[in-house]
Amino acid sequence: MHRRDFIQCVGGGVIFAATAKAAWSAVTGDDVWIAPGQTEPEVRRKALSYAILAPNPHNMQPWLVDLSTPDEVVLRIDPTRLLPVTDPFDRQITIGCGAFIELFCLAAGRLGRRVEVSAFPEGEPDGRLDHRPIARMRLSEGATPAPLFSAITQRRTNRNAHRNAPVSQTQIAELVGAATTEGLLAGGVVQGEVRDKLRDLTLKAMLIEQSDRAANNESADRTFLGAREVAAHPWGIPIRGGNIEWLIGLGVVSRDGLKTPGSLAFKGQTDMMRQTANSTQAYGWIVSSGNRRVHQIAAGRAYARFALKAETLGLAIQPNSQALQEYAAMAGCFRDVHAVLAPKGGRIQMLARIGYADQVPHAPRRGLDPLIRSA
Ligand SMILES: Cc1cc2nc3c(=O)[nH]c(=O)nc-3n(C[C@H](O)[C@H](O)[C@H](O)COP(=O)(O)O)c2cc1C
């Protein structure tokens, strides 16, 4: 098959953007999105059934929870579920923990519980995360408003190209309002020079990442291809549904292909990067005053609210994290994106593209039981 035919047969180059047409509800990893916690007898487990739906890097779901003390949840990291190449200091993994905490608090609030969160109660690790708790969360009686709660089961990361429909300044202001908190600055842009610079910069960073063998392999090894493989691995990035299923069946799209420059799968992914970047309508970002672990947790909590708010506004959202990553090949993009969005200092923790796009299915989750672990 020639590349042109390949691209045409999968619809304009968006080969890895899954369609929402197929029904996935028969698969266990997808069931977690339907009435989370309904059959759970205990309030912490009910709230945790929502927390596992948090956005998190590469869908690694790196969370371990200790429930051995009543009315308390201790969150630790699973050291086997990190991203050592593209996230060498576990910054993004920590942001994913912040998102988990935020969803836990929203769900607990809806269940009539207040949550007191102590982040890194035994100290903040510097280089890499370690066995010490990421957070201790204590529950007590008392209703808490949880306005974004109902968006939790609707939210998803949408990697599709955007329709040519503008996002308004008012919508961006709502997203920024949902994310802003002490020590964090959220922002956004819907048109003009900064938006166009971000299109170029995010694309450049994606292409650098794709051409860096170690970084690209880290992603490819965490990408599952086709309904059967995804069902067997309810984590990582799922690629399934529509035309892609038979391309996978024919071996035209394979994990080896994703790792091999020049292959149809590799080039198809490059095309997708160009198409998504060039179609992007708006960007939003979250900048913290420093880069301590507590800033990363706060950024994760803020991003969760940002993404939930986007869902309530009918907007598609996808983080574009490559330019923010801390490995050698990315140093130039890292410097450039900070010069554009944080010229007076601060650390960009999240950068996401925002627009209107065809809906995608949810990414599966492993469920709650594999996460429960006493220290
Ligand atoms: C810190 C962080 C960085 C992320 N970076 C990217 C990214 O660069 N590209 C992307 O497509 N998704 C990115 N995501 C989204 C995750 O891949 C996504 O949340 C995960 O696969 C689960 O899917 P869901 O959000 O649809 O539930 C990121 C999420 C977080 C929390």
The ligand as an ORCA input file, in Angstrom:
! r2SCAN-3c Opt
* xyz 0 1
  C       1.048     15.871     33.152
  C       0.309     15.350     31.949
  C       0.896     15.418     30.700
  C       0.220     14.953     29.575
  N       0.792     15.113     28.332
  C       0.129     14.704     27.230
  C       0.664     14.936     25.927
  O       1.731     15.523     25.759
  N      -0.056     14.517     24.852
  C      -1.271     13.885     24.999
  O      -1.876     13.517     24.004
  N      -1.806     13.663     26.226
  C      -1.140     14.071     27.324
  N      -1.697     13.895     28.563
  C      -3.014     13.233     28.675
  C      -2.859     11.783     29.054
  O      -2.233     11.037     28.051
  C      -4.260     11.236     29.378
  O      -4.761     11.919     30.504
  C      -4.251      9.760     29.647
  O      -3.867      9.041     28.496
  C      -5.615      9.258     30.099
  O      -6.595      9.573     29.153
  P      -7.851     10.496     29.495
  O      -7.347     11.856     29.847
  O      -8.651     10.504     28.230
  O      -8.593      9.879     30.629
  C      -1.057     14.356     29.715
  C      -1.666     14.295     30.984
  C      -1.006     14.798     32.094
  C      -1.671     14.763     33.447
*
